[in-house]
Amino acid sequence: MDTMFELYEKVIIKFNMVIGTIIDRSDINGKTTYVVESDTKGALGGYGGEWKLFDCDEDEIEKM
């Protein structure tokens, strides 16, 4: 996929409709993974504290 997302870009996670901000990106063996921090306190799913984090592939998120 040619879509490239930038750090701090606002995105929506397609599978759970959580709106968040990309806070990290890793490229391992040609695969890019983004860490998205929810903009909603206490969002369902994810991991971490009150502002949940989600690991997402490029095809799981879209720009707002």
Secondary structure, 3 states (H helix, E strand, C coil): CCCCCCCCCEEEECCCCCEEEEEEEEEECCEEEEEEEECCCCCCCCECCCCCEEEEEHHHEEEC
